[in-house]
Amino acid sequence: MTLNVGQRVRLAADLRLAGQVTPAGEPPEETGAFAASLALAAGIEGTVERVDEHHRQQSHEVREYLRLKSLLDDFGHQMPLASRKQLEEQVGALEEQWVAYQRRMHRVTVRVRLDNGFVLDDAPEEAFASA
């Protein structure tokens, strides 16, 4: 599901937020001995304020797959049979890394202002469903 700014969403699963807390107005370097935990129940609704797409960097194997696949597609029909077969094997050996990269190529995070006043920032879009 692709989320858009202004869209109403619902928290898809229970969340537990935990960590250090800094009182408002204090510099982050001067954290006290405060610790907190907050639980948000699935079903809480809110509005998407921002959507950020993050593109994952390509590994050496992914770049090599793209290079070899392009070579095969463009010139494979002109190659001697043995060379084409060798190139097809090389492409096949790298295909698993290419498929894995495509599955995680885009990571989308959102900023959602929940109706209860809380703001979840940099949350994965998978944490939300349409309201």
Backbone hydrogen bonds, N-H to C=O, Kabsch-Sander energy under -0.5 kcal/mol:
donor,donor_aa,acceptor,acceptor_aa,energy
3,L,1,M,-0.5
6,G,48,V,-3.2
7,Q,4,N,-2.0
9,V,46,G,-2.6
10,R,129,A,-3.1
11,L,44,I,-2.7
12,A,127,A,-3.1
13,A,127,A,-0.6
15,L,40,L,-3.0
17,L,38,L,-3.3
19,G,36,A,-1.9
21,V,34,F,-1.2
26,E,23,P,-1.8
30,E,27,P,-1.6
31,T,28,P,-0.5
31,T,29,E,-0.7
36,A,19,G,-2.4
38,L,17,L,-2.9
40,L,15,L,-2.8
43,G,11,L,-2.9
44,I,41,A,-1.5
46,G,9,V,-2.2
47,T,113,R,-2.2
48,V,7,Q,-2.5
49,E,111,R,-3.6
50,R,111,R,-1.4
52,D,109,T,-3.2
54,H,107,R,-3.1
55,H,53,E,-0.5
56,R,54,H,-0.5
56,R,105,M,-2.4
63,R,59,S,-2.3
64,E,60,H,-2.5
65,Y,61,E,-2.4
66,L,62,V,-2.4
67,R,63,R,-2.2
68,L,64,E,-2.9
69,K,65,Y,-3.0
70,S,66,L,-2.0
71,L,67,R,-2.1
72,L,68,L,-2.7
73,D,69,K,-2.8
74,D,70,S,-2.6
75,F,71,L,-2.7
76,G,72,L,-1.8
78,Q,75,F,-1.6
79,M,75,F,-0.8
79,M,76,G,-0.7
84,R,80,P,-2.6
85,K,81,L,-2.5
86,Q,82,A,-2.2
87,L,83,S,-2.4
88,E,84,R,-2.6
89,E,85,K,-2.0
90,Q,86,Q,-2.1
91,V,87,L,-2.5
92,G,88,E,-2.5
93,A,89,E,-2.1
94,L,90,Q,-1.1
94,L,91,V,-0.6
95,E,91,V,-0.8
95,E,92,G,-0.6
98,W,94,L,-1.7
99,V,95,E,-2.6
100,A,96,E,-2.2
101,Y,97,Q,-2.2
102,Q,98,W,-2.3
103,R,99,V,-1.8
104,R,100,A,-1.3
105,M,102,Q,-0.7
107,R,54,H,-2.6
107,R,105,M,-0.5
108,V,106,H,-0.5
109,T,52,D,-2.7
109,T,107,R,-0.5
110,V,123,A,-2.7
111,R,50,R,-2.3
112,V,110,V,-0.5
112,V,120,L,-2.8
113,R,47,T,-2.4
114,L,112,V,-0.8
114,L,118,F,-3.0
115,D,45,E,-3.1
117,G,114,L,-2.1
120,L,112,V,-2.8
121,D,119,V,-0.6
123,A,110,V,-2.2
125,E,108,V,-2.2
127,A,124,P,-2.1
128,F,125,E,-1.8
129,A,10,R,-2.6
131,A,8,R,-1.9
